[in-house]
């Protein structure tokens, strides 16, 4: 796996879980403390309902809200440098987080964590049951780069003008990392998943920047141009990764050139390649 898409190991995930467990415990303690202070003012039944709701919140709602709002991260994952993404590398949505949280009751509560551990050890991408059901993986975002090299994205032929003129100020660092990671691992994806993910990511980036994708453009060519413009704005490569396949010595060859015949992104629909 490449730099940003190295799967998190059992140790780092366990540490993140313990941090989240401490946060959850603090929430429960806070609610209990507040309930004890105002207990004489509220009905006993209402206090029980509040406690049950708190238990449901920290077990189910907490990971859903955190992973949905914070792009696949909880406080524990932030502390350790982990993130949940789909197996194609896309950001997780509410349904992914909800499935992971629901199955977390089996992974962690019912089995006291044994099922999660066994599942992570038995799967190639260290997925627990919730990950398998939701189609997600947990990746490491912080990695030492001592033995890695910069990857420079150059404007594709014919895209020089677009690359020089596009304003990428609205593109956050996380957005660039997502583009970069996708472009560096396209060779690992099935052709259908590669095309679909490229179109989805290009559409998202174009919407974020408020630009239109040139008619007939290949989504990967558009993404390479955006990555090149981002690097130029920030003074060069902002991250590093080991070379892979056609990437050669650090300057990637056009990643879309291996798609034969190369599909175009015509006007027949953003999600359907036209000949």
N, C-alpha and C positions, 0 to 999 in steps of 0.2 A: 504494500500500500504506500501511497505517497504521503508527503509530510502532513498536510492538514487532514488526511483521511486515514490515518493509522487508528485502528480500533483501540478503544480503551481496554485495558486489562482488568482482571478481576480485582487486583489490589487497588487501583485508582478508583474503580467504581465503588468498591466497598468503603473507601475513605469518603467519597462524596456522599454515600448513603448515610454514613455516621454523622457527617456535618448536617445533612438534612434532618436526620433524626433529632439532633440537638435543637435545631430550629423548631421542629414540630413540638418537641418537649417544652420549649420556652413558650410557645403559643398556648399549649394546654395549661401550663403553670400560670400564665397570665390570666387566662379565663377563670381558672379555679380561684385564684387570688381575688379577682374582681367579684366573682360570685359570692365568695365568703364575706366580702365587705358589704355587699348589698343584699345578702341573703335574708336579712330580717325584713327587707322591703318587698321581696318578691315571693310569689307562691312557690311552694316546694315542687309542684309539678312543672312549673315554668323553669325552675333551676335544672331539673332533670332533662328537660327538653334542650336547654342550652348546652348542657354537657354532652348529650348525644349528638347534637348538631356540631359541636366542636370536634368530637371524635371523627365524625364523618368528614368534616372539613379537612382535618390534618391528614387523614388517610387517603381520601379520594380527590377532593377539590384542590388541595395544595399543589400536587405535581401537575395537574391539568392547567391551572392558572399560570403557574410559573413557566412551564414549558411552552405554553401558547404565547404568553406576553413577551418572554425573554428569549424567544427564538431557540427553543430546545434546551434551555438551561434552567436549573434550579439554583438556589444559593450554594448548595453543596457542589454542584457541577461547576459553578463559577469559581469556587475556591480552589478546585483541583484542576481546572482547565479542561473540562469536558463539555460536550454538546451532543444532543440527540438530533440526528438527521435521518431522512429516508434512505433506503438502500441505494437510491440513485444520487444521493447527495443534496437533495432539496430540503428546504426548511420544513420542519414538522408543522402540522396544522392542528386544529382542535381535535379532530377525530383521531389522529395519531396519539395525541397526548391522552385522550379519553380511554382509548383501548389499552395503552400501556398502564394507565392508572388502575383500570378495572382488573386487569390480569395481575397487577401488583399485589392484590389481595391474596392470590394463590402463590405468587412468587415469594412473597415475604411474610404475610400474616399467617395464612393457613399452614404453610410448610416451614415457618420460622426461617425462611431464606434458603432452605436446602434445595428446593426446586430451581430457584434462580441460579444458584451456584452450579448445580449439575447441568442445567441447560447451557450456561455460559461456557462451561468446560467442554461440552459435547458439540458445540457449533463452531464453525470456522471463524465467524465474525463476533464471537463472544456475545451472542444474543440470548436474553432470557425469554420466557414465554411471551411476555408483553411485547418484546421487540419482534419476535417471530410473527405474532398475530397482527401487529401494526405495520410491519414492513419497515422497521427502523433499525439503526445501529447507533451505538454511542462511540464518538470519536474523540481523540485527543487533539486539542488545539495548540497546546504549548509544547514544543519539542526543541531540543538542542539542535543547532544547525552547523555544528563544527565540521561535519563531513559532507555538507550539502553545498550546492552552488546556486548562484542567481539564475533565474529564468527570465529572459528578456523577451517580451512580446513585441514583434515588429508589425507595422501596418501591412495588411495583405495587399498584393498588387491591385491597383485601382481604388484602394480605400485610403490613400494618403491624404487626400483633401478632407474626407469625412473625419478621419482620425485627428487631423490638425484643428478642425473647427468645432468638434463636438465638445460641449461643456459637461464635464464629469464631476463638477463640484458637489452635486447632490448624491454622488455615490459614496456611501460610507465604506470604511475599511473592511467591514464584514462582507459587504456586497462584492468588493473586489476579490477577497479571499474565496468566496463562493464561485465566482467566475473562473478564477485561476485554478482552483481545485478541479472544477469540471473539465476545463480544457486539458489539464495534465493527465486526467484519467479516462478520457473518452475511449481509449483503446481497450479498456476493461469492460465496457458496456456492450450489451447486445445492440445491433443496428437499430432496432425499433426503439429501445429505451434511450439510446444515444440521441436519435432524432427528436423524440418526444421531449426529453429533458432539455435539449438545446433550444427548442422552440419555446418551451415554458420559461426558461431562464432569460432568453433574449427578450421575450415579451415583457417579463417583469422588469428587466433592466431598462428597456425602452420607456416603459411607463414611469419608472422612477426618475429618469432623466428628462422626460417630456420631449422625447424625440421619436421620429418615425423610422422604422427599419426600411431601408431602400427596397423597392419592389424587386422581387426575384433574388434577394440576397440570401445566402446560406446563413443560418443562425450562428454557426460557429465562427464564420468570418466576421460577423457583426460583433460577437463577443471578444474576439481577438483584437479588433479595432478599439473597443472600449477599454480592454485591459492595457493596450499600448498607450492610449490617451491618459489613462489613470497613472501609469508609470511615469509618463512625461511630466504630468502635473506635479508628481511627488518626487521628482528628481531621480527616477530610475526604479529598479526592482525594490519592492518593500518587503519581500519575503524570499525564502529559498526552498528549493526542493531538489532531490536527486534526479539525474537524468532518467528518462524512460523511453525506450524504443526510439521512435523517430525524432525525439527531442535533441538527440545528438549531444553537443557540447555545451548546451545552455541556451541556444537560440532555437526555439521550436520551429519545426517545419509546419506548413499549414495543416492543421489537424483535420480539416475537412477534405483534404485532397485524397484521403484513403477511401472515401465514400464513392463507390463507383456503381452506377453512374451517379454523379453528384446531384442530389436533389436541389431544387430551388425553392425559395420561400415565396411562392407566387400569391396572387390575390384570391386564389380559390379557398383560402382558409389558413390561418396561422398554424393550425395543428396538422395540416396535411401537405406533404411534399408534392409538388407538381413537376412533371417531366420537362 
